[in-house]
Amino acid sequence: MNTINEFDNQHVEVESIHSVYEGFFKIQAYYFKHALFVGGVSKTVRREILERGHAVAVLPYDPKTDTVLLIEQIRIGAMATKSSPWLLECIAGMAEGSTDYKHVARKEAQEEAGLTLDKLHFMTSYLSSPGGTTERIYLYLAETDLSQAGGIYGLESEGEDIKTHVLPYDDALARLNTGEIDNAATVISLQWLALNRAKVLSEVAVKS
């Protein structure tokens, strides 16, 4: 296999970082130089970076009924490109500095869906938009009994108004394929489940 990444962090010289804005989120201006593919070093580059911390998303899945739980809530940023800003999503929340991502997943599941999660499977993590933010999102699949799931949840103190939906796996995949589900964490989580569902189900069968 050919080597792709010929550079690493040592090939970047961060000259300075300046605060541009500090509120609910932080924006910082990075001034840096970096190695060039043709050799040598770049001129000083300025990039404004959103510092919002890292996040965790979890997709509850009931292998007994082959269903998933998604939440619906308003996302004002979606109005620019969608006819409705109420989106079907995975349960998710900010890690707020914690690296115990499983704990964050369990906390968010209680707050956003009233769920107590069973076994958690780490799916993957990804950089949400590395050209503009340092945020990394950690994704989990949760084996969970969804037979009694449902209702309206969310923290009033955070302005949350969240409705839960328990969907058959095939229904969720159909909504993904039509583009109704189009936010990154949920797209990636459902695609991971599609690729690994047989393995998850076989592991459940072995345990039972």
N, CA and C atoms as a LAMMPS dump frame, in Angstrom:
ITEM: TIMESTEP
0
ITEM: NUMBER OF ATOMS
624
ITEM: BOX BOUNDS ff ff ff
-5.0000000000000000e+02 5.0000000000000000e+02
-5.0000000000000000e+02 5.0000000000000000e+02
-5.0000000000000000e+02 5.0000000000000000e+02
ITEM: ATOMS id mol type element x y z
1 1 1 N 0.85 -1.203 0
2 1 2 C 0 0 0
3 1 3 C 0.878 1.244 0
4 2 1 N 0.563 2.161 -0.879
5 2 2 C 1.335 3.394 -0.946
6 2 3 C 1.081 4.278 0.266
7 3 1 N 2.133 4.934 0.726
8 3 2 C 1.992 5.867 1.842
9 3 3 C 1.242 7.11 1.362
10 4 1 N 0.176 7.466 2.078
11 4 2 C -0.61 8.652 1.723
12 4 3 C -0.161 9.851 2.55
13 5 1 N -0.148 9.692 3.88
14 5 2 C 0.169 10.817 4.758
15 5 3 C 1.681 10.933 4.944
16 6 1 N 2.281 11.829 4.174
17 6 2 C 3.723 12.02 4.315
18 6 3 C 4.068 13.074 5.355
19 7 1 N 3.069 13.813 5.828
20 7 2 C 3.298 14.847 6.827
21 7 3 C 2.558 14.502 8.117
22 8 1 N 3.005 15.091 9.231
23 8 2 C 2.288 14.971 10.5
24 8 3 C 2.33 16.312 11.213
25 9 1 N 1.951 16.323 12.494
26 9 2 C 1.868 17.588 13.236
27 9 3 C 3.202 18.322 13.296
28 10 1 N 4.305 17.583 13.179
29 10 2 C 5.623 18.218 13.246
30 10 3 C 5.911 19.059 12.017
31 11 1 N 5.091 18.889 10.983
32 11 2 C 5.275 19.661 9.762
33 11 3 C 4.393 20.913 9.736
34 12 1 N 3.842 21.272 10.897
35 12 2 C 3.04 22.49 11.034
36 12 3 C 3.658 23.358 12.116
37 13 1 N 3.879 24.614 11.808
38 13 2 C 4.386 25.568 12.8
39 13 3 C 3.267 26.563 13.119
40 14 1 N 2.682 26.446 14.302
41 14 2 C 1.659 27.391 14.735
42 14 3 C 2.368 28.611 15.327
43 15 1 N 2.25 29.735 14.664
44 15 2 C 2.95 30.944 15.091
45 15 3 C 2.228 31.627 16.244
46 16 1 N 0.889 31.666 16.164
47 16 2 C 0.109 32.304 17.239
48 16 3 C -1.354 31.925 17.092
49 17 1 N -2.085 32.071 18.198
50 17 2 C -3.531 31.834 18.222
51 17 3 C -4.164 33.017 18.945
52 18 1 N -5.139 33.658 18.314
53 18 2 C -5.788 34.831 18.889
54 18 3 C -7.288 34.593 19.021
55 19 1 N -7.864 35.03 20.127
56 19 2 C -9.299 34.91 20.333
57 19 3 C -10.043 35.939 19.495
58 20 1 N -11.021 35.467 18.721
59 20 2 C -11.844 36.343 17.888
60 20 3 C -13.194 36.595 18.549
61 21 1 N -13.754 35.536 19.147
62 21 2 C -15.055 35.64 19.793
63 21 3 C -15.135 34.597 20.891
64 22 1 N -15.753 34.965 22.02
65 22 2 C -15.948 34.003 23.095
66 22 3 C -17.345 34.176 23.671
67 23 1 N -18.2 33.198 23.411
68 23 2 C -19.562 33.177 23.926
69 23 3 C -19.933 31.742 24.22
70 24 1 N -21.125 31.295 23.737
71 24 2 C -21.494 29.89 23.893
72 24 3 C -20.461 29.009 23.2
73 25 1 N -19.98 29.471 22.042
74 25 2 C -18.859 28.851 21.354
75 25 3 C -17.697 29.832 21.347
76 26 1 N -16.51 29.321 21.028
77 26 2 C -15.329 30.164 20.905
78 26 3 C -14.823 30.104 19.47
79 27 1 N -14.374 31.243 18.973
80 27 2 C -13.731 31.295 17.666
81 27 3 C -12.32 31.836 17.868
82 28 1 N -11.341 31.092 17.361
83 28 2 C -9.956 31.518 17.471
84 28 3 C -9.325 31.59 16.094
85 29 1 N -8.442 32.553 15.913
86 29 2 C -7.711 32.705 14.659
87 29 3 C -6.335 32.063 14.821
88 30 1 N -6.066 31.059 13.967
89 30 2 C -4.773 30.385 13.961
90 30 3 C -3.902 30.996 12.86
91 31 1 N -2.661 31.313 13.202
92 31 2 C -1.673 31.751 12.228
93 31 3 C -0.595 30.671 12.175
94 32 1 N -0.389 30.084 10.996
95 32 2 C 0.529 28.947 10.933
96 32 3 C 1.186 28.841 9.556
97 33 1 N 2.278 28.094 9.533
98 33 2 C 2.941 27.7 8.294
99 33 3 C 2.947 26.18 8.242
100 34 1 N 3.015 25.627 7.028
101 34 2 C 3.012 24.169 6.899
102 34 3 C 3.887 23.721 5.732
103 35 1 N 4.325 22.473 5.786
104 35 2 C 5.123 21.906 4.702
105 35 3 C 4.29 21.845 3.426
106 36 1 N 4.95 22 2.29
107 36 2 C 4.298 21.957 0.989
108 36 3 C 4.621 20.642 0.28
109 37 1 N 3.685 20.132 -0.507
110 37 2 C 3.907 18.887 -1.239
111 37 3 C 5.075 18.994 -2.219
112 38 1 N 5.309 20.193 -2.762
113 38 2 C 6.397 20.378 -3.727
114 38 3 C 7.721 20.664 -3.042
115 39 1 N 7.693 20.712 -1.71
116 39 2 C 8.887 21.032 -0.95
117 39 3 C 8.84 22.448 -0.413
118 40 1 N 9.569 22.663 0.671
119 40 2 C 9.594 23.986 1.265
120 40 3 C 8.444 24.198 2.232
121 41 1 N 8.23 25.452 2.591
122 41 2 C 7.252 25.82 3.609
123 41 3 C 6.343 26.911 3.068
124 42 1 N 5.074 26.867 3.457
125 42 2 C 4.094 27.856 3.002
126 42 3 C 4.343 29.217 3.629
127 43 1 N 3.69 30.214 3.079
128 43 2 C 3.605 31.504 3.755
129 43 3 C 2.685 31.352 4.964
130 44 1 N 2.643 32.342 5.824
131 44 2 C 1.755 32.302 6.987
132 44 3 C 0.299 32.284 6.531
133 45 1 N -0.451 31.335 7.058
134 45 2 C -1.866 31.166 6.736
135 45 3 C -2.691 31.534 7.959
136 46 1 N -3.801 32.231 7.758
137 46 2 C -4.745 32.517 8.847
138 46 3 C -6.019 31.721 8.608
139 47 1 N -6.463 31.005 9.641
140 47 2 C -7.728 30.283 9.589
141 47 3 C -8.482 30.508 10.901
142 48 1 N -9.768 30.858 10.773
143 48 2 C -10.606 31.004 11.961
144 48 3 C -11.253 29.656 12.258
145 49 1 N -11.119 29.217 13.501
146 49 2 C -11.549 27.89 13.907
147 49 3 C -12.574 27.985 15.035
148 50 1 N -13.69 27.266 14.868
149 50 2 C -14.71 27.18 15.907
150 50 3 C -14.276 26.135 16.932
151 51 1 N -14.127 26.559 18.175
152 51 2 C -13.746 25.662 19.263
153 51 3 C -15.005 25.346 20.066
154 52 1 N -15.64 24.197 19.759
155 52 2 C -16.889 23.853 20.431
156 52 3 C -16.767 22.594 21.267
157 53 1 N -15.572 22.031 21.35
158 53 2 C -15.407 20.788 22.087
159 53 3 C -15.842 19.597 21.25
160 54 1 N -15.811 18.424 21.848
161 54 2 C -16.173 17.195 21.14
162 54 3 C -17.584 16.762 21.537
163 55 1 N -18.158 15.839 20.767
164 55 2 C -19.54 15.434 20.982
165 55 3 C -19.668 13.92 20.878
166 56 1 N -20.783 13.407 21.402
167 56 2 C -21.08 11.976 21.38
168 56 3 C -22.478 11.798 20.81
169 57 1 N -22.641 10.806 19.938
170 57 2 C -23.959 10.454 19.42
171 57 3 C -24.17 8.96 19.617
172 58 1 N -25.42 8.58 19.891
173 58 2 C -25.721 7.17 20.134
174 58 3 C -27.006 6.789 19.406
175 59 1 N -26.968 5.619 18.759
176 59 2 C -28.122 5.077 18.049
177 59 3 C -28.642 3.873 18.828
178 60 1 N -29.761 3.998 19.558
179 60 2 C -30.343 2.842 20.25
180 60 3 C -30.94 1.863 19.245
181 61 1 N -30.608 0.577 19.418
182 61 2 C -31.07 -0.473 18.515
183 61 3 C -31.57 -1.649 19.343
184 62 1 N -32.777 -2.104 19.026
185 62 2 C -33.359 -3.261 19.71
186 62 3 C -33.253 -4.463 18.773
187 63 1 N -32.302 -5.371 19.033
188 63 2 C -32.123 -6.515 18.121
189 63 3 C -33.295 -7.491 18.15
190 64 1 N -34.086 -7.493 19.225
191 64 2 C -35.217 -8.415 19.302
192 64 3 C -36.332 -8.021 18.329
193 65 1 N -36.535 -6.725 18.176
194 65 2 C -37.6 -6.231 17.298
195 65 3 C -37.063 -5.602 16.014
196 66 1 N -35.737 -5.52 15.895
197 66 2 C -35.091 -4.921 14.726
198 66 3 C -35.593 -3.496 14.501
199 67 1 N -35.543 -2.719 15.572
200 67 2 C -35.989 -1.331 15.517
201 67 3 C -34.896 -0.412 16.04
202 68 1 N -34.959 0.836 15.634
203 68 2 C -34.047 1.865 16.131
204 68 3 C -34.865 3.013 16.71
205 69 1 N -34.243 3.77 17.584
206 69 2 C -34.897 4.966 18.119
207 69 3 C -34.166 6.192 17.602
208 70 1 N -34.936 7.095 17.002
209 70 2 C -34.418 8.387 16.572
210 70 3 C -35.222 9.477 17.261
211 71 1 N -34.608 10.614 17.44
212 71 2 C -35.3 11.742 18.06
213 71 3 C -35.561 12.815 17.009
214 72 1 N -36.597 13.598 17.259
215 72 2 C -36.965 14.69 16.351
216 72 3 C -36.935 15.99 17.126
217 73 1 N -36.21 16.965 16.606
218 73 2 C -36.181 18.283 17.236
219 73 3 C -35.845 19.338 16.192
220 74 1 N -36.083 20.583 16.525
221 74 2 C -35.826 21.673 15.593
222 74 3 C -34.341 21.992 15.561
223 75 1 N -33.823 22.168 14.358
224 75 2 C -32.43 22.564 14.132
225 75 3 C -32.458 23.776 13.208
226 76 1 N -32.303 24.954 13.786
227 76 2 C -32.535 26.186 13.043
228 76 3 C -31.603 26.334 11.844
229 77 1 N -30.405 25.74 11.92
230 77 2 C -29.466 25.836 10.809
231 77 3 C -29.932 25.111 9.562
232 78 1 N -30.902 24.202 9.713
233 78 2 C -31.39 23.439 8.551
234 78 3 C -32.345 24.243 7.678
235 79 1 N -32.86 25.367 8.192
236 79 2 C -33.848 26.135 7.424
237 79 3 C -33.301 26.644 6.103
238 80 1 N -31.993 26.835 6.039
239 80 2 C -31.402 27.405 4.821
240 80 3 C -31.511 26.466 3.631
241 81 1 N -31.612 25.14 3.884
242 81 2 C -31.592 24.191 2.77
243 81 3 C -32.694 23.142 2.828
244 82 1 N -33.591 23.211 3.831
245 82 2 C -34.656 22.218 3.937
246 82 3 C -35.999 22.907 4.11
247 83 1 N -37.065 22.209 3.732
248 83 2 C -38.406 22.781 3.875
249 83 3 C -38.881 22.717 5.319
250 84 1 N -38.282 21.838 6.128
251 84 2 C -38.614 21.755 7.545
252 84 3 C -37.337 21.598 8.353
253 85 1 N -37.165 22.401 9.411
254 85 2 C -35.968 22.268 10.248
255 85 3 C -36.131 21.242 11.371
256 86 1 N -37.236 20.513 11.413
257 86 2 C -37.38 19.429 12.401
258 86 3 C -36.74 18.174 11.811
259 87 1 N -35.668 17.708 12.43
260 87 2 C -34.864 16.626 11.874
261 87 3 C -34.976 15.353 12.701
262 88 1 N -34.868 14.219 12.016
263 88 2 C -34.705 12.925 12.683
264 88 3 C -33.222 12.697 12.893
265 89 1 N -32.844 12.449 14.156
266 89 2 C -31.429 12.37 14.496
267 89 3 C -31.163 11.247 15.508
268 90 1 N -29.891 10.929 15.644
269 90 2 C -29.438 10.146 16.785
270 90 3 C -29.509 11.019 18.045
271 91 1 N -29.578 10.374 19.189
272 91 2 C -29.375 11.064 20.454
273 91 3 C -27.939 11.583 20.472
274 92 1 N -27.739 12.81 20.918
275 92 2 C -26.377 13.359 20.892
276 92 3 C -26.231 14.477 21.909
277 93 1 N -24.986 14.735 22.286
278 93 2 C -24.71 15.837 23.189
279 93 3 C -23.227 16.123 23.252
280 94 1 N -22.89 17.277 23.792
281 94 2 C -21.499 17.678 23.92
282 94 3 C -20.839 16.917 25.069
283 95 1 N -19.573 16.578 24.885
284 95 2 C -18.83 15.863 25.925
285 95 3 C -18.427 16.785 27.066
286 96 1 N -18.373 18.079 26.812
287 96 2 C -18.051 19.087 27.823
288 96 3 C -16.75 18.772 28.553
289 97 1 N -15.749 18.381 27.782
290 97 2 C -14.431 18.127 28.341
291 97 3 C -14.204 16.709 28.833
292 98 1 N -15.264 15.919 28.972
293 98 2 C -15.125 14.546 29.449
294 98 3 C -14.592 13.655 28.333
295 99 1 N -13.787 12.662 28.715
296 99 2 C -13.368 11.636 27.766
297 99 3 C -14.063 10.308 28.058
298 100 1 N -14.984 10.304 29.003
299 100 2 C -15.796 9.108 29.283
300 100 3 C -17.016 9.172 28.374
301 101 1 N -16.812 8.841 27.113
302 101 2 C -17.843 9.046 26.104
303 101 3 C -19.045 8.123 26.308
304 102 1 N -18.825 6.953 26.885
305 102 2 C -19.944 6.063 27.171
306 102 3 C -20.858 6.681 28.229
307 103 1 N -20.269 7.308 29.221
308 103 2 C -21.079 7.98 30.248
309 103 3 C -21.893 9.111 29.623
310 104 1 N -21.27 9.874 28.726
311 104 2 C -21.988 10.96 28.051
312 104 3 C -23.158 10.391 27.259
313 105 1 N -22.932 9.279 26.558
314 105 2 C -24.003 8.656 25.77
315 105 3 C -25.161 8.244 26.662
316 106 1 N -24.86 7.646 27.801
317 106 2 C -25.922 7.199 28.721
318 106 3 C -26.679 8.392 29.307
319 107 1 N -25.961 9.455 29.651
320 107 2 C -26.605 10.653 30.205
321 107 3 C -27.539 11.286 29.187
322 108 1 N -27.07 11.43 27.959
323 108 2 C -27.885 12.05 26.923
324 108 3 C -29.109 11.196 26.592
325 109 1 N -28.957 9.876 26.635
326 109 2 C -30.095 8.99 26.355
327 109 3 C -31.185 9.161 27.401
328 110 1 N -30.8 9.369 28.649
329 110 2 C -31.788 9.621 29.705
330 110 3 C -32.477 10.96 29.488
331 111 1 N -31.699 11.997 29.185
332 111 2 C -32.254 13.334 29.053
333 111 3 C -33.125 13.492 27.805
334 112 1 N -32.705 12.887 26.701
335 112 2 C -33.365 13.139 25.424
336 112 3 C -34.405 12.096 25.046
337 113 1 N -34.362 10.913 25.71
338 113 2 C -35.314 9.866 25.32
339 113 3 C -35.809 9.031 26.491
340 114 1 N -35.399 9.351 27.713
341 114 2 C -35.836 8.579 28.874
342 114 3 C -35.355 7.14 28.847
343 115 1 N -34.23 6.872 28.18
344 115 2 C -33.742 5.508 27.991
345 115 3 C -32.597 5.172 28.931
346 116 1 N -32.605 3.946 29.43
347 116 2 C -31.447 3.364 30.089
348 116 3 C -30.808 2.407 29.095
349 117 1 N -29.607 2.721 28.674
350 117 2 C -28.954 1.959 27.619
351 117 3 C -28.349 0.671 28.16
352 118 1 N -28.37 -0.363 27.326
353 118 2 C -27.717 -1.619 27.659
354 118 3 C -26.303 -1.591 27.074
355 119 1 N -25.896 -2.625 26.38
356 119 2 C -24.526 -2.714 25.873
357 119 3 C -24.261 -1.666 24.8
358 120 1 N -23.11 -1.015 24.933
359 120 2 C -22.702 -0.011 23.961
360 120 3 C -21.6 -0.561 23.063
361 121 1 N -21.755 -0.36 21.758
362 121 2 C -20.722 -0.725 20.78
363 121 3 C -20.139 0.57 20.222
364 122 1 N -18.825 0.748 20.345
365 122 2 C -18.201 1.893 19.68
366 122 3 C -18.236 1.651 18.177
367 123 1 N -18.776 2.598 17.433
368 123 2 C -18.847 2.457 15.978
369 123 3 C -17.638 3.107 15.313
370 124 1 N -17.508 4.399 15.463
371 124 2 C -16.388 5.125 14.866
372 124 3 C -16.386 6.541 15.432
373 125 1 N -15.37 7.298 15.087
374 125 2 C -15.371 8.725 15.376
375 125 3 C -14.923 9.448 14.119
376 126 1 N -15.319 10.697 14.005
377 126 2 C -14.959 11.449 12.802
378 126 3 C -14.862 12.936 13.117
379 127 1 N -14.098 13.63 12.297
380 127 2 C -13.99 15.085 12.387
381 127 3 C -15.165 15.686 11.632
382 128 1 N -15.968 16.502 12.321
383 128 2 C -17.202 16.977 11.703
384 128 3 C -16.965 17.959 10.566
385 129 1 N -15.994 18.834 10.699
386 129 2 C -15.682 19.787 9.621
387 129 3 C -14.317 20.395 9.918
388 130 1 N -13.226 19.643 9.682
389 130 2 C -11.905 20.049 10.17
390 130 3 C -11.337 21.304 9.535
391 131 1 N -11.953 21.787 8.457
392 131 2 C -11.52 23.061 7.908
393 131 3 C -11.968 24.241 8.746
394 132 1 N -12.962 24.012 9.63
395 132 2 C -13.492 25.135 10.392
396 132 3 C -13.685 24.885 11.868
397 133 1 N -13.493 23.636 12.34
398 133 2 C -13.688 23.36 13.761
399 133 3 C -12.813 22.19 14.191
400 134 1 N -12.448 22.173 15.468
401 134 2 C -11.655 21.073 16.02
402 134 3 C -12.544 19.915 16.47
403 135 1 N -13.858 20.051 16.384
404 135 2 C -14.784 19.062 16.93
405 135 3 C -14.601 17.672 16.323
406 136 1 N -14.562 16.652 17.205
407 136 2 C -14.607 15.245 16.805
408 136 3 C -15.854 14.642 17.444
409 137 1 N -16.577 13.828 16.683
410 137 2 C -17.804 13.204 17.17
411 137 3 C -17.575 11.701 17.318
412 138 1 N -17.973 11.177 18.471
413 138 2 C -17.817 9.758 18.788
414 138 3 C -19.183 9.084 18.706
415 139 1 N -19.272 8.01 17.922
416 139 2 C -20.549 7.352 17.655
417 139 3 C -20.622 5.988 18.331
418 140 1 N -21.783 5.701 18.939
419 140 2 C -22.028 4.419 19.594
420 140 3 C -23.358 3.841 19.138
421 141 1 N -23.388 2.516 19.038
422 141 2 C -24.637 1.778 18.897
423 141 3 C -24.961 1.189 20.261
424 142 1 N -26.214 1.31 20.696
425 142 2 C -26.621 0.802 22.006
426 142 3 C -27.661 -0.288 21.84
427 143 1 N -27.342 -1.497 22.302
428 143 2 C -28.352 -2.55 22.359
429 143 3 C -29.322 -2.187 23.479
430 144 1 N -30.573 -1.957 23.137
431 144 2 C -31.524 -1.412 24.102
432 144 3 C -32.919 -1.973 23.848
433 145 1 N -33.632 -2.264 24.924
434 145 2 C -35.032 -2.676 24.835
435 145 3 C -35.867 -1.439 24.52
436 146 1 N -36.457 -1.412 23.336
437 146 2 C -37.252 -0.254 22.906
438 146 3 C -38.754 -0.515 22.977
439 147 1 N -39.146 -1.607 23.62
440 147 2 C -40.561 -1.982 23.631
441 147 3 C -41.442 -0.958 24.352
442 148 1 N -40.877 -0.245 25.323
443 148 2 C -41.654 0.744 26.069
444 148 3 C -41.214 2.174 25.764
445 149 1 N -40.369 2.35 24.763
446 149 2 C -39.828 3.681 24.472
447 149 3 C -40.867 4.566 23.797
448 150 1 N -40.733 5.856 24.019
449 150 2 C -41.622 6.828 23.392
450 150 3 C -41.853 8.01 24.302
451 151 1 N -42.355 9.094 23.736
452 151 2 C -42.687 10.258 24.547
453 151 3 C -41.944 11.511 24.119
454 152 1 N -42.151 12.569 24.914
455 152 2 C -41.542 13.878 24.682
456 152 3 C -40.547 14.131 25.804
457 153 1 N -39.337 14.536 25.435
458 153 2 C -38.276 14.723 26.425
459 153 3 C -37.499 15.998 26.122
460 154 1 N -36.388 16.171 26.851
461 154 2 C -35.532 17.338 26.671
462 154 3 C -35.485 18.181 27.921
463 155 1 N -34.404 18.94 28.064
464 155 2 C -34.224 19.812 29.221
465 155 3 C -34.806 21.188 28.926
466 156 1 N -35.756 21.598 29.737
467 156 2 C -36.364 22.919 29.552
468 156 3 C -35.324 24.014 29.687
469 157 1 N -34.346 23.798 30.584
470 157 2 C -33.305 24.8 30.812
471 157 3 C -32.441 25.026 29.572
472 158 1 N -32.425 24.038 28.661
473 158 2 C -31.652 24.168 27.427
474 158 3 C -32.544 24.407 26.21
475 159 1 N -33.821 24.683 26.465
476 159 2 C -34.744 24.973 25.376
477 159 3 C -35.011 23.789 24.481
478 160 1 N -34.923 22.568 25.031
479 160 2 C -35.1 21.366 24.215
480 160 3 C -36.562 20.922 24.184
481 161 1 N -37.012 20.534 23.032
482 161 2 C -38.352 19.973 22.829
483 161 3 C -38.166 18.793 21.886
484 162 1 N -38.089 17.586 22.458
485 162 2 C -37.631 16.411 21.717
486 162 3 C -38.707 15.33 21.704
487 163 1 N -39.039 14.856 20.514
488 163 2 C -39.993 13.763 20.355
489 163 3 C -39.242 12.514 19.91
490 164 1 N -39.556 11.374 20.534
491 164 2 C -38.891 10.124 20.179
492 164 3 C -39.71 9.337 19.168
493 165 1 N -38.999 8.617 18.292
494 165 2 C -39.634 7.769 17.288
495 165 3 C -38.925 6.418 17.281
496 166 1 N -39.682 5.342 17.456
497 166 2 C -39.144 3.994 17.309
498 166 3 C -39.526 3.505 15.918
499 167 1 N -38.531 3.257 15.086
500 167 2 C -38.757 2.919 13.687
501 167 3 C -38.22 1.527 13.38
502 168 1 N -38.937 0.753 12.562
503 168 2 C -38.347 -0.482 12.046
504 168 3 C -37.052 -0.16 11.296
505 169 1 N -36.089 -1.056 11.401
506 169 2 C -34.801 -0.857 10.73
507 169 3 C -34.995 -0.51 9.25
508 170 1 N -35.855 -1.258 8.555
509 170 2 C -36.065 -1.016 7.122
510 170 3 C -36.634 0.369 6.856
511 171 1 N -37.496 0.845 7.748
512 171 2 C -38.072 2.185 7.604
513 171 3 C -36.983 3.24 7.746
514 172 1 N -36.128 3.072 8.756
515 172 2 C -35.039 4.032 8.958
516 172 3 C -34.114 4.063 7.748
517 173 1 N -33.786 2.882 7.205
518 173 2 C -32.911 2.831 6.024
519 173 3 C -33.584 3.46 4.813
520 174 1 N -34.899 3.282 4.686
521 174 2 C -35.612 3.9 3.569
522 174 3 C -35.561 5.42 3.676
523 175 1 N -35.715 5.941 4.886
524 175 2 C -35.654 7.395 5.087
525 175 3 C -34.245 7.921 4.826
526 176 1 N -33.247 7.1 5.118
527 176 2 C -31.873 7.469 4.789
528 176 3 C -31.685 7.514 3.277
529 177 1 N -32.207 6.514 2.588
530 177 2 C -32.012 6.418 1.139
531 177 3 C -32.755 7.504 0.369
532 178 1 N -33.88 7.988 0.912
533 178 2 C -34.608 9.064 0.232
534 178 3 C -34.02 10.442 0.519
535 179 1 N -33.106 10.517 1.509
536 179 2 C -32.513 11.798 1.863
537 179 3 C -33.248 12.527 2.963
538 180 1 N -34.328 11.936 3.488
539 180 2 C -35.021 12.578 4.607
540 180 3 C -34.078 12.704 5.806
541 181 1 N -33.328 11.649 6.07
542 181 2 C -32.307 11.69 7.119
543 181 3 C -31.006 12.114 6.458
544 182 1 N -30.516 13.312 6.805
545 182 2 C -29.355 13.843 6.099
546 182 3 C -28.377 14.589 6.997
547 183 1 N -28.451 14.354 8.31
548 183 2 C -27.437 14.939 9.193
549 183 3 C -26.347 13.897 9.425
550 184 1 N -25.11 14.349 9.5
551 184 2 C -23.944 13.469 9.373
552 184 3 C -23.916 12.334 10.383
553 185 1 N -24.103 12.628 11.667
554 185 2 C -23.981 11.582 12.684
555 185 3 C -24.993 10.467 12.461
556 186 1 N -26.209 10.831 12.077
557 186 2 C -27.254 9.831 11.869
558 186 3 C -27.017 9.046 10.587
559 187 1 N -26.582 9.724 9.537
560 187 2 C -26.257 9.033 8.289
561 187 3 C -25.165 7.994 8.533
562 188 1 N -24.086 8.4 9.19
563 188 2 C -22.961 7.491 9.416
564 188 3 C -23.371 6.346 10.337
565 189 1 N -24.164 6.638 11.367
566 189 2 C -24.589 5.596 12.314
567 189 3 C -25.46 4.551 11.628
568 190 1 N -26.408 4.988 10.807
569 190 2 C -27.275 4.039 10.119
570 190 3 C -26.504 3.243 9.069
571 191 1 N -25.554 3.886 8.407
572 191 2 C -24.727 3.159 7.448
573 191 3 C -23.866 2.117 8.161
574 192 1 N -23.342 2.472 9.341
575 192 2 C -22.557 1.496 10.118
576 192 3 C -23.434 0.317 10.509
577 193 1 N -24.656 0.597 10.944
578 193 2 C -25.56 -0.487 11.315
579 193 3 C -25.867 -1.37 10.111
580 194 1 N -26.062 -0.761 8.956
581 194 2 C -26.337 -1.542 7.759
582 194 3 C -25.176 -2.483 7.436
583 195 1 N -23.955 -2.027 7.648
584 195 2 C -22.778 -2.838 7.361
585 195 3 C -22.536 -3.909 8.421
586 196 1 N -22.959 -3.65 9.664
587 196 2 C -22.593 -4.529 10.784
588 196 3 C -23.778 -5.207 11.463
589 197 1 N -24.97 -5.007 10.923
590 197 2 C -26.174 -5.537 11.571
591 197 3 C -26.128 -7.053 11.718
592 198 1 N -25.705 -7.764 10.688
593 198 2 C -25.648 -9.224 10.758
594 198 3 C -24.724 -9.676 11.881
595 199 1 N -23.599 -8.996 12.049
596 199 2 C -22.658 -9.337 13.112
597 199 3 C -23.268 -9.077 14.48
598 200 1 N -23.937 -7.925 14.646
599 200 2 C -24.577 -7.599 15.922
600 200 3 C -25.636 -8.636 16.257
601 201 1 N -26.466 -8.985 15.277
602 201 2 C -27.528 -9.961 15.511
603 201 3 C -26.958 -11.337 15.841
604 202 1 N -25.859 -11.711 15.204
605 202 2 C -25.271 -13.025 15.487
606 202 3 C -24.689 -13.057 16.886
607 203 1 N -24.104 -11.953 17.354
608 203 2 C -23.57 -11.89 18.709
609 203 3 C -24.681 -11.993 19.731
610 204 1 N -25.817 -11.349 19.44
611 204 2 C -26.974 -11.43 20.342
612 204 3 C -27.488 -12.858 20.392
613 205 1 N -27.541 -13.522 19.232
614 205 2 C -28.035 -14.9 19.174
615 205 3 C -27.139 -15.83 19.971
616 206 1 N -25.844 -15.625 19.936
617 206 2 C -24.901 -16.458 20.674
618 206 3 C -25.104 -16.289 22.178
619 207 1 N -25.305 -15.031 22.601
620 207 2 C -25.502 -14.76 24.035
621 207 3 C -26.793 -15.353 24.547
622 208 1 N -27.824 -15.392 23.707
623 208 2 C -29.134 -15.901 24.144
624 208 3 C -29.196 -17.415 23.992
